[in-house]
Amino acid sequence: MVKLSPNAEDIVDMAVKCVEAGADAISLVNTFKGMAIDIYRRKSIFNNTFAGFSGPAIKPIALRMVYEVSKAVNVPVCGLGGIVDYRDAIEFIMAGAHLIQVGTANFINQRASIEIIEGIEEFMKRENIKSLDEIRGII
């Protein structure tokens, strides 16, 4: 599985090239370059000026990238970026993700991953969905 940076110039092209080179799966996205400024010290808060920006704020961008890449490659896509509950996970699956990864949510709630799994199961029962394949890439 090749993990692609969302900071790539053309993530779809990069994913296609990775698959052509033999990648069995693609994972995206990771953190975006972010910046914060200490207005009193008049300098960057981070030693390297930029640092990783993640969490719910990046979900719409990550979701779009998963959608675009999943339409362009014929290998499984792992979606991540801002997933905090089962609804977010379902959105990534509907965008084309074959699997998801939970990151920041685990720092807020140690049971986040378990609650996401349980929420997906309950959603599938309520919506009479037998397999995630029924909704994967439906958008």
DSSP file (Angstrom, degrees, kcal/mol; ACC not computed):
  #  RESIDUE AA STRUCTURE BP1 BP2  ACC     N-H-->O    O-->H-N    N-H-->O    O-->H-N    TCO  KAPPA ALPHA  PHI   PSI    X-CA   Y-CA   Z-CA
    1    1 A M              0   0    0      0, 0.0     2,-0.5     0, 0.0    25,-0.2   0.000 360.0 360.0 360.0 127.9    0.0    0.0    0.0
    2    2 A V  E     -a   26   0A   0     23,-2.4    25,-3.0    13,-0.1     2,-0.6  -0.869 360.0-148.0-100.5 126.6    1.4    3.4   -1.0
    3    3 A K  E     -a   27   0A   0     -2,-0.5     2,-0.3    23,-0.2    25,-0.2  -0.846  15.8-154.6 -96.5 122.1    0.5    6.3    1.2
    4    4 A L        -     0   0    0     23,-3.0    25,-0.4    -2,-0.6    26,-0.3  -0.748  12.4-125.0-100.7 143.1    0.2    9.5   -0.8
    5    5 A S    >   -     0   0    0     -2,-0.3     3,-1.5    24,-0.1    27,-0.1  -0.642  10.6-139.4 -80.6 137.2    0.7   13.0    0.6
    6    6 A P  T 3  S+     0   0    0      0, 0.0     5,-0.1     0, 0.0    -1,-0.1   0.623  99.1  73.2 -70.4  -9.4   -2.2   15.4    0.0
    7    7 A N  T 3   +     0   0    0     24,-0.2    25,-0.0     3,-0.1    -2,-0.0   0.414  70.0 119.8 -84.9   3.0    0.4   18.0   -0.8
    8    8 A A  S <  S-     0   0    0     -3,-1.5     3,-0.4     1,-0.1    -4,-0.0  -0.346  72.3-125.3 -65.0 149.3    1.2   16.4   -4.1
    9    9 A E  S    S+     0   0    0      1,-0.3     2,-0.3     2,-0.1    -1,-0.1   0.917 101.4  11.7 -63.8 -43.9    0.6   18.6   -7.1
   10   10 A D     >  -     0   0    0      1,-0.1     4,-2.3     2,-0.0    -1,-0.3  -0.797  68.2-178.0-137.7  92.2   -1.7   16.1   -8.8
   11   11 A I  H  > S+     0   0    0     -3,-0.4     4,-2.3    -2,-0.3     5,-0.2   0.813  82.6  54.6 -65.6 -31.8   -2.7   13.3   -6.5
   12   12 A V  H  > S+     0   0    0      2,-0.2     4,-2.5     1,-0.2    -1,-0.2   0.949 110.6  45.3 -66.6 -48.1   -4.7   11.5   -9.1
   13   13 A D  H  > S+     0   0    0      1,-0.2     4,-2.4     2,-0.2    -2,-0.2   0.906 113.0  51.3 -60.9 -41.8   -1.8   11.3  -11.5
   14   14 A M  H  X S+     0   0    0     -4,-2.3     4,-2.1     2,-0.2    -1,-0.2   0.909 110.1  49.4 -62.6 -41.8    0.5   10.3   -8.7
   15   15 A A  H  X S+     0   0    0     -4,-2.3     4,-2.3     2,-0.2    -2,-0.2   0.924 110.5  49.9 -63.4 -44.8   -1.9    7.5   -7.7
   16   16 A V  H  X S+     0   0    0     -4,-2.5     4,-2.5     1,-0.2    -2,-0.2   0.917 111.1  49.4 -60.2 -43.9   -2.2    6.2  -11.3
   17   17 A K  H  X S+     0   0    0     -4,-2.4     4,-1.6     1,-0.2    -1,-0.2   0.874 109.2  52.5 -64.7 -37.4    1.6    6.2  -11.6
   18   18 A C  H  <>S+     0   0    0     -4,-2.1     5,-2.5     2,-0.2     4,-0.3   0.911 110.6  47.2 -64.2 -42.2    2.0    4.3   -8.3
   19   19 A V  H ><5S+     0   0    0     -4,-2.3     3,-1.6     3,-0.2    -2,-0.2   0.918 110.0  52.8 -65.7 -43.0   -0.5    1.6   -9.6
   20   20 A E  H 3<5S+     0   0    0     -4,-2.5    -1,-0.2     1,-0.3    -2,-0.2   0.828 107.5  53.2 -59.3 -31.6    1.4    1.4  -12.9
   21   21 A A  T 3<5S-     0   0    0     -4,-1.6    -1,-0.3    -5,-0.2    -2,-0.2   0.486 134.6 -86.6 -84.1  -3.4    4.6    0.8  -10.9
   22   22 A G  T < 5 +     0   0    0     -3,-1.6    -3,-0.2    -4,-0.3    -2,-0.1   0.518  67.7 159.7 116.9   5.4    3.0   -2.0   -9.0
   23   23 A A      < -     0   0    0     -5,-2.5    -1,-0.2     1,-0.1     3,-0.1  -0.374  26.2-160.0 -62.2 136.6    1.1   -0.6   -6.0
   24   24 A D  S    S+     0   0    0      1,-0.2     2,-0.3    51,-0.1    -1,-0.1   0.631  73.8   3.6 -90.4 -17.3   -1.5   -3.0   -4.7
   25   25 A A        -     0   0    0     50,-0.2   -23,-2.4    -7,-0.1     2,-0.4  -0.976  65.3-134.1-161.6 160.6   -3.5   -0.3   -2.8
   26   26 A I  E     -ab   2  77A   0     50,-2.4    52,-3.3    -2,-0.3     2,-0.5  -0.980  12.6-161.2-125.5 136.0   -3.4    3.5   -2.3
   27   27 A S  E     -ab   3  78A   0    -25,-3.0   -23,-3.0    -2,-0.4     2,-0.3  -0.970  20.4-152.7-117.4 129.5   -3.8    5.3    1.0
   28   28 A L  E     + b   0  79A   0     50,-2.7    52,-1.4    -2,-0.5   -23,-0.1  -0.966  40.5  16.7-158.9 146.7   -4.8    8.9    1.2
   29   29 A V        +     0   0    0    -25,-0.4    -1,-0.2    -2,-0.3   -24,-0.1   0.640  44.5 170.9-113.9 173.6   -4.7   11.5    2.7
   30   30 A N        -     0   0    0    -26,-0.3     2,-0.2     1,-0.3   -25,-0.0  -0.045  56.2 -40.0-107.1-147.1   -2.4   12.4    5.4
   31   31 A T        -     0   0    0     -2,-0.1    -1,-0.3    23,-0.1   -24,-0.2  -0.552  54.3-132.5 -83.6 149.9   -1.9   15.8    7.0
   32   32 A F  E     -D   53   0B   0     21,-2.4    21,-2.8    -2,-0.2     2,-0.4  -0.644  35.4 -92.1 -91.8 155.9   -1.9   18.9    5.0
   33   33 A K  E     +D   52   0B   0     -2,-0.2     2,-0.3    19,-0.2    19,-0.2  -0.557  55.9 177.6 -68.1 127.4    0.8   21.6    5.5
   34   34 A G  E     -D   51   0B   0     17,-3.0    17,-2.2    -2,-0.4     2,-0.3  -0.847  16.0-157.3-128.6 166.4   -0.5   24.0    8.1
   35   35 A M  E     -D   50   0B   0     -2,-0.3     2,-0.3    15,-0.2    15,-0.1  -0.997   6.2-173.9-145.2 145.8    0.9   27.1    9.8
   36   36 A A        -     0   0    0     13,-0.5     9,-2.7    -2,-0.3    10,-0.5  -0.996  12.9-149.7-139.6 143.5    0.2   28.9   13.0
   37   37 A I  E     -E   44   0C   0     -2,-0.3     2,-0.9     7,-0.3     7,-0.2  -0.946  12.1-140.7-120.8 131.7    1.7   32.2   14.2
   38   38 A D  E  >> -E   43   0C   0      5,-2.9     4,-1.5    -2,-0.5     5,-1.3  -0.799  17.5-163.5 -84.9 106.5    2.3   33.4   17.7
   39   39 A I  T  45S+     0   0    0     -2,-0.9    -1,-0.2     1,-0.2     5,-0.1   0.717  84.7  50.5 -70.1 -19.5    1.3   37.0   17.4
   40   40 A Y  T  45S+     0   0    0      1,-0.1    -1,-0.2     3,-0.1    -2,-0.0   0.850 117.7  36.2 -86.3 -36.4    3.0   38.0   20.6
   41   41 A R  T  45S-     0   0    0      2,-0.2    -2,-0.2    -3,-0.0    -1,-0.1   0.568 103.6-135.0 -88.5 -10.5    6.4   36.4   19.9
   42   42 A R  T  <5 +     0   0    0     -4,-1.5     2,-0.3     1,-0.2    -3,-0.2   0.893  67.7  91.6  57.7  45.8    6.0   37.4   16.2
   43   43 A K  E   <S-E   38   0C   0     -5,-1.3    -5,-2.9     6,-0.0    -1,-0.2  -0.972  85.0 -70.1-156.7 169.9    7.0   34.1   14.8
   44   44 A S  E     -E   37   0C   0     -2,-0.3    -7,-0.3    -7,-0.2     6,-0.1  -0.340  32.3-139.2 -63.5 142.5    5.8   30.7   13.8
   45   45 A I  S    S+     0   0    0     -9,-2.7     2,-0.3     4,-0.2    -1,-0.1   0.825  87.1  70.3 -69.3 -31.4    4.5   28.5   16.5
   46   46 A F  S >  S-     0   0    0    -10,-0.5     3,-1.6     3,-0.4    -2,-0.1  -0.678  81.9-133.8 -92.8 141.4    6.2   25.5   14.9
   47   47 A N  T 3  S+     0   0    0     -2,-0.3    -1,-0.1     1,-0.3    -3,-0.1   0.860 110.4  43.4 -58.1 -37.8   10.0   25.1   14.8
   48   48 A N  T 3  S-     0   0    0      2,-0.3     2,-2.5     1,-0.1    -1,-0.3   0.162 110.3-121.9 -95.8  18.7    9.8   24.2   11.1
   49   49 A T  S <  S+     0   0    0     -3,-1.6   -13,-0.5    -5,-0.1    -3,-0.4  -0.229  92.4  57.6  70.2 -47.9    7.3   27.0   10.3
   50   50 A F  E     +D   35   0B   0     -2,-2.5     2,-0.3   -15,-0.1    -2,-0.3  -0.812  63.1 171.5-111.5 152.6    4.9   24.4    8.9
   51   51 A A  E     -D   34   0B   0    -17,-2.2   -17,-3.0    -2,-0.3     2,-0.2  -0.919  42.9 -67.8-148.0 173.5    3.3   21.3   10.6
   52   52 A G  E     -D   33   0B   0     -2,-0.3     2,-0.5   -19,-0.2   -19,-0.2  -0.480  39.1-160.9 -72.7 131.2    0.7   18.8    9.9
   53   53 A F  E     +D   32   0B   0    -21,-2.8   -21,-2.4    -2,-0.2     2,-0.2  -0.959  29.5 143.3-111.1 122.7   -2.9   19.9    9.8
   54   54 A S        +     0   0    0     -2,-0.5     3,-0.4   -23,-0.2   -23,-0.1  -0.748  14.0  77.3-144.0-171.5   -5.5   17.2   10.3
   55   55 A G  S >  S-     0   0    0     -2,-0.2     3,-2.0     1,-0.2     4,-0.4  -0.427  96.3 -28.5  96.2-171.0   -8.8   16.4   11.9
   56   56 A P  G >  S+     0   0    0      0, 0.0     3,-1.2     0, 0.0    -1,-0.2   0.746 124.2  69.1 -54.7 -28.6  -12.4   17.2   10.9
   57   57 A A  G 3  S+     0   0    0     -3,-0.4     4,-0.2     1,-0.3    -2,-0.1   0.787 100.5  47.7 -64.1 -26.0  -11.5   20.4    9.1
   58   58 A I  G X> S+     0   0    0     -3,-2.0     4,-2.7     1,-0.2     3,-0.5   0.538  83.7  97.7 -91.8  -5.2   -9.7   18.4    6.3
   59   59 A K  H <> S+     0   0    0     -3,-1.2     4,-3.2    -4,-0.4     5,-0.3   0.888  79.4  51.7 -54.1 -48.0  -12.5   15.9    5.7
   60   60 A P  H 3> S+     0   0    0      0, 0.0     4,-1.7     0, 0.0    -1,-0.2   0.885 114.7  43.7 -59.0 -36.3  -14.1   17.6    2.7
   61   61 A I  H <> S+     0   0    0     -3,-0.5     4,-2.2    -4,-0.2    -2,-0.2   0.926 115.5  47.6 -73.0 -44.5  -10.8   17.9    0.9
   62   62 A A  H  X S+     0   0    0     -4,-2.7     4,-2.6     1,-0.2     5,-0.2   0.909 110.6  52.7 -61.2 -42.6   -9.8   14.3    1.8
   63   63 A L  H  X S+     0   0    0     -4,-3.2     4,-2.4    -5,-0.3    -1,-0.2   0.911 108.9  49.7 -60.6 -44.1  -13.2   13.0    0.7
   64   64 A R  H  X S+     0   0    0     -4,-1.7     4,-2.6    -5,-0.3    -1,-0.2   0.911 111.1  49.2 -61.6 -42.2  -12.8   14.7   -2.7
   65   65 A M  H  X S+     0   0    0     -4,-2.2     4,-2.7     2,-0.2     5,-0.3   0.904 110.6  49.7 -66.3 -41.0   -9.3   13.2   -3.2
   66   66 A V  H  X S+     0   0    0     -4,-2.6     4,-2.7     2,-0.2    -1,-0.2   0.921 111.8  50.0 -61.8 -43.4  -10.5    9.7   -2.2
   67   67 A Y  H  X S+     0   0    0     -4,-2.4     4,-1.4    -5,-0.2    -2,-0.2   0.951 113.5  44.4 -58.5 -51.5  -13.4   10.1   -4.7
   68   68 A E  H  X S+     0   0    0     -4,-2.6     4,-0.7     1,-0.2    -2,-0.2   0.917 116.9  44.5 -62.9 -45.0  -11.1   11.3   -7.5
   69   69 A V  H >X S+     0   0    0     -4,-2.7     4,-1.5     1,-0.2     3,-1.0   0.908 109.0  55.5 -68.8 -41.1   -8.5    8.6   -7.0
   70   70 A S  H 3< S+     0   0    0     -4,-2.7    -1,-0.2    -5,-0.3    -2,-0.2   0.806 107.7  50.8 -63.8 -26.9  -10.9    5.8   -6.5
   71   71 A K  H 3< S+     0   0    0     -4,-1.4    -1,-0.3    -5,-0.2    -2,-0.2   0.704 113.5  46.2 -77.7 -19.8  -12.4    6.6   -9.9
   72   72 A A  H << S+     0   0    0     -3,-1.0     2,-0.3    -4,-0.7    -2,-0.2   0.624 108.0  54.2-100.9 -16.0   -8.9    6.6  -11.5
   73   73 A V     <  -     0   0    0     -4,-1.5   -57,-0.1     2,-0.1     4,-0.1  -0.826  62.0-144.9-122.0 159.8   -7.3    3.4  -10.2
   74   74 A N  S    S+     0   0    0     -2,-0.3    -4,-0.1     2,-0.1    -3,-0.0  -0.059  75.1  83.8-112.7  31.7   -8.3   -0.2  -10.1
   75   75 A V  S    S-     0   0    0      1,-0.0   -50,-0.2    -5,-0.0    -2,-0.1  -0.872  92.4 -78.2-124.9 161.6   -6.8   -1.1   -6.7
   76   76 A P        -     0   0    0      0, 0.0   -50,-2.4     0, 0.0     2,-0.5  -0.288  42.2-147.9 -60.4 143.7   -8.3   -0.6   -3.2
   77   77 A V  E     -b   26   0A   0     19,-0.4    21,-2.8   -52,-0.2    22,-1.4  -0.959   0.3-150.6-115.4 130.1   -8.2    2.9   -1.8
   78   78 A C  E     -bc  27  99A   0    -52,-3.3   -50,-2.7    -2,-0.5     2,-0.4  -0.896  17.4-153.3 -99.6 121.8   -7.9    3.5    1.9
   79   79 A G  E     +bc  28 100A   0     20,-2.7    22,-1.9    -2,-0.6     2,-0.3  -0.797  23.6 155.7-101.0 136.2   -9.5    6.8    2.9
   80   80 A L  E     + c   0 101A   0    -52,-1.4    22,-0.1    -2,-0.4   -14,-0.1  -0.990  18.5 103.4-152.0 155.3   -8.5    8.9    5.9
   81   81 A G  S    S-     0   0    0     20,-0.5   -18,-0.2    -2,-0.3   -19,-0.1   0.370  91.0  -3.3 132.2  90.7   -8.8   12.5    7.0
   82   82 A G  S    S+     0   0    0      1,-0.2     2,-0.7   -24,-0.1   -23,-0.1   0.641  74.8 155.6  86.4  15.2  -11.3   13.8    9.5
   83   83 A I        +     0   0    0     18,-0.3    22,-0.5     1,-0.2    20,-0.3  -0.672   3.2 149.2 -79.8 115.0  -13.2   10.6   10.2
   84   84 A V        +     0   0    0     -2,-0.7     2,-0.3     1,-0.2    -1,-0.2   0.549  61.6  17.2-121.3 -15.8  -14.7   11.0   13.7
   85   85 A D  S  > S-     0   0    0     31,-0.1     4,-1.8     1,-0.0     3,-0.4  -0.911  86.5 -89.5-148.8 177.7  -17.9    9.0   13.5
   86   86 A Y  H  > S+     0   0    0     -2,-0.3     4,-2.7     1,-0.2     5,-0.2   0.821 120.1  59.8 -63.1 -31.4  -19.7    6.3   11.4
   87   87 A R  H  > S+     0   0    0      2,-0.2     4,-2.2     1,-0.2    -1,-0.2   0.914 105.4  48.6 -63.7 -41.2  -21.3    8.9    9.1
   88   88 A D  H  > S+     0   0    0     -3,-0.4     4,-2.0     2,-0.2    -1,-0.2   0.930 111.5  50.0 -62.0 -44.5  -17.9   10.1    8.1
   89   89 A A  H  X S+     0   0    0     -4,-1.8     4,-2.1     1,-0.2    -2,-0.2   0.915 109.6  50.7 -60.5 -43.9  -16.8    6.6    7.4
   90   90 A I  H  X S+     0   0    0     -4,-2.7     4,-2.9     1,-0.2    -1,-0.2   0.890 107.0  55.0 -62.5 -39.6  -19.9    5.9    5.3
   91   91 A E  H  X S+     0   0    0     -4,-2.2     4,-1.7     1,-0.2    -1,-0.2   0.926 108.0  48.6 -59.3 -44.3  -19.2    9.0    3.3
   92   92 A F  H  X>S+     0   0    0     -4,-2.0     5,-2.7     2,-0.2     4,-0.5   0.896 112.2  48.8 -63.7 -39.4  -15.7    7.8    2.5
   93   93 A I  H ><5S+     0   0    0     -4,-2.1    44,-2.2     3,-0.2     3,-1.3   0.923 110.4  50.4 -65.8 -43.5  -17.0    4.4    1.5
   94   94 A M  H 3<5S+     0   0    0     -4,-2.9    45,-2.0    42,-0.3    -1,-0.2   0.795 106.8  56.3 -64.3 -26.9  -19.7    6.0   -0.7
   95   95 A A  H 3<5S-     0   0    0     -4,-1.7    -1,-0.3    -5,-0.2    -2,-0.2   0.608 134.4 -88.3 -78.6 -12.3  -16.9    8.1   -2.3
   96   96 A G  T <<5S+     0   0    0     -3,-1.3   -19,-0.4    -4,-0.5    -3,-0.2   0.395  74.9 147.5 124.8  -3.0  -15.1    4.9   -3.2
   97   97 A A      < -     0   0    0     -5,-2.7    -1,-0.3     1,-0.2   -19,-0.2  -0.407  32.2-162.8 -67.7 137.5  -12.9    3.9   -0.2
   98   98 A H  S    S+     0   0    0    -21,-2.8     2,-0.3     1,-0.3   -20,-0.2   0.700  79.2   3.4 -87.8 -24.0  -12.4    0.1    0.3
   99   99 A L  E    S-c   78   0A   0    -22,-1.4   -20,-2.7    -7,-0.1     2,-0.3  -0.961  70.6-142.5-152.8 165.3  -11.2    0.7    3.8
  100  100 A I  E     -c   79   0A   0     -2,-0.3     2,-0.4   -22,-0.2   -20,-0.2  -0.878   3.1-146.2-130.9 162.9  -10.8    3.7    6.2
  101  101 A Q  E     -c   80   0A   0    -22,-1.9   -20,-0.5    -2,-0.3     2,-0.5  -0.996  10.0-148.1-130.3 137.1   -8.3    4.8    8.8
  102  102 A V        +     0   0    0     -2,-0.4   -18,-0.1     1,-0.1    11,-0.1  -0.908  30.7 150.3-107.3 128.8   -9.2    6.7   11.9
  103  103 A G    >   +     0   0    0     -2,-0.5     3,-1.9   -20,-0.3     4,-0.4   0.584  63.8  27.2-118.6 -90.5   -6.5    9.1   13.3
  104  104 A T  T >> S+     0   0    0      1,-0.3     3,-1.8     2,-0.2     4,-0.9   0.805 110.9  67.6 -53.3 -37.2   -7.2   12.3   15.2
  105  105 A A  H 3> S+     0   0    0    -22,-0.5     4,-2.6     1,-0.3     3,-0.5   0.813  91.7  63.1 -56.3 -30.4  -10.6   11.0   16.6
  106  106 A N  H <4 S+     0   0    0     -3,-1.9    -1,-0.3     1,-0.2    -2,-0.2   0.754  98.3  55.2 -67.9 -23.5   -8.6    8.4   18.7
  107  107 A F  H <4 S+     0   0    0     -3,-1.8    -1,-0.2    -4,-0.4    -2,-0.2   0.781 114.9  39.3 -76.6 -26.9   -6.9   11.3   20.6
  108  108 A I  H  < S+     0   0    0     -4,-0.9     2,-0.4    -3,-0.5    -2,-0.2   0.831 132.3  18.1 -88.4 -37.7  -10.3   12.7   21.5
  109  109 A N    ><  -     0   0    0     -4,-2.6     3,-2.1    -5,-0.2    -1,-0.3  -0.931  59.7-158.2-142.6 110.0  -12.1    9.4   22.2
  110  110 A Q  T 3  S+     0   0    0     -2,-0.4     3,-0.2     1,-0.3     4,-0.2   0.693  98.2  51.8 -64.7 -17.3  -10.3    6.2   22.8
  111  111 A R  T 3> S+     0   0    0      1,-0.2     4,-2.9    -6,-0.1    -1,-0.3   0.283  76.6 110.3 -98.1   9.6  -13.4    4.2   21.7
  112  112 A A  H <> S+     0   0    0     -3,-2.1     4,-2.3     1,-0.2     5,-0.2   0.898  77.1  47.4 -53.9 -48.4  -13.8    6.1   18.5
  113  113 A S  H  > S+     0   0    0     -4,-0.3     4,-2.2    -3,-0.2    -1,-0.2   0.909 113.8  47.4 -63.7 -41.8  -12.9    3.2   16.2
  114  114 A I  H  > S+     0   0    0      1,-0.2     4,-2.6     2,-0.2    -1,-0.2   0.922 112.6  49.5 -64.5 -43.7  -15.1    0.8   18.0
  115  115 A E  H  X S+     0   0    0     -4,-2.9     4,-2.4     1,-0.2    -2,-0.2   0.855 109.4  52.5 -64.7 -34.5  -18.0    3.3   18.0
  116  116 A I  H  X S+     0   0    0     -4,-2.3     4,-2.5    -5,-0.3    -1,-0.2   0.930 110.3  47.4 -66.1 -45.5  -17.5    3.8   14.2
  117  117 A I  H  X S+     0   0    0     -4,-2.2     4,-2.3     2,-0.2    -2,-0.2   0.942 114.3  46.6 -60.6 -47.9  -17.6    0.0   13.6
  118  118 A E  H  X S+     0   0    0     -4,-2.6     4,-2.4     1,-0.2    -1,-0.2   0.897 111.9  51.5 -62.2 -40.1  -20.8   -0.3   15.7
  119  119 A G  H  X S+     0   0    0     -4,-2.4     4,-2.5     2,-0.2    -1,-0.2   0.890 108.8  50.3 -64.5 -40.0  -22.3    2.7   13.9
  120  120 A I  H  X S+     0   0    0     -4,-2.5     4,-2.6     2,-0.2    -2,-0.2   0.925 110.9  49.7 -62.8 -44.4  -21.6    1.3   10.5
  121  121 A E  H  X S+     0   0    0     -4,-2.3     4,-2.0     1,-0.2    -2,-0.2   0.925 112.8  46.3 -60.9 -45.1  -23.2   -2.0   11.5
  122  122 A E  H  X S+     0   0    0     -4,-2.4     4,-2.7     2,-0.2    -1,-0.2   0.902 112.0  51.4 -64.8 -41.4  -26.3   -0.2   12.9
  123  123 A F  H  X S+     0   0    0     -4,-2.5     4,-2.7     1,-0.2    -2,-0.2   0.929 108.8  50.9 -59.9 -46.0  -26.6    1.9    9.7
  124  124 A M  H  <>S+     0   0    0     -4,-2.6     5,-3.0     1,-0.2     4,-0.4   0.896 111.8  47.2 -61.7 -40.5  -26.4   -1.1    7.5
  125  125 A K  H ><5S+     0   0    0     -4,-2.0     3,-1.0     3,-0.2    -2,-0.2   0.947 113.9  47.1 -64.6 -47.9  -29.2   -2.8    9.5
  126  126 A R  H 3<5S+     0   0    0     -4,-2.7    -2,-0.2     1,-0.2    -1,-0.2   0.878 118.5  40.9 -60.4 -38.9  -31.4    0.3    9.4
  127  127 A E  T 3<5S-     0   0    0     -4,-2.7    -1,-0.2    -5,-0.2    -2,-0.2   0.363 110.2-120.4 -93.5   4.4  -30.8    0.9    5.7
  128  128 A N  T < 5 +     0   0    0     -3,-1.0     2,-0.6    -4,-0.4    -3,-0.2   0.909  54.8 160.0  55.9  46.2  -31.1   -2.9    4.8
  129  129 A I      < -     0   0    0     -5,-3.0    -1,-0.2    -6,-0.2     3,-0.1  -0.891  23.6-173.6-100.6 119.5  -27.5   -2.9    3.4
  130  130 A K  S    S+     0   0    0     -2,-0.6     2,-0.3     1,-0.2    -1,-0.1   0.816  70.9  12.8 -82.6 -32.6  -26.1   -6.5    3.2
  131  131 A S    >   -     0   0    0      1,-0.1     3,-1.8    -7,-0.1     4,-0.4  -0.995  67.6-124.6-146.0 146.5  -22.6   -5.5    2.1
  132  132 A L  G >> S+     0   0    0     -2,-0.3     4,-1.9     1,-0.3     3,-1.4   0.756 106.8  75.2 -63.2 -22.2  -20.6   -2.3    1.9
  133  133 A D  G 34 S+     0   0    0      1,-0.3    -1,-0.3     2,-0.2   -35,-0.0   0.777  84.1  66.7 -59.2 -24.9  -20.1   -3.2   -1.8
  134  134 A E  G <4 S+     0   0    0     -3,-1.8    -1,-0.3     1,-0.2    -2,-0.2   0.794 116.3  23.6 -66.2 -27.3  -23.7   -2.1   -2.3
  135  135 A I  T X4 S+     0   0    0     -3,-1.4     3,-2.0    -4,-0.4     4,-0.3   0.522  90.1 119.7-116.1  -9.6  -22.8    1.5   -1.4
  136  136 A R  T 3< S-     0   0    0     -4,-1.9   -42,-0.3     1,-0.3   -43,-0.1  -0.405  93.9  -3.0 -63.8 125.0  -19.1    1.7   -2.2
  137  137 A G  T 3  S+     0   0    0    -44,-2.2    -1,-0.3    -2,-0.2   -43,-0.2   0.683  87.7 141.8  70.4  18.4  -18.4    4.3   -4.9
  138  138 A I    <         0   0    0     -3,-2.0   -43,-0.1     1,-0.3    -2,-0.1   0.724 360.0 360.0 -66.7 -21.7  -22.1    5.0   -5.2
  139  139 A I              0   0    0    -45,-2.0    -1,-0.3    -4,-0.3   -44,-0.1   0.472 360.0 360.0 -80.5 360.0  -21.5    8.7   -5.7
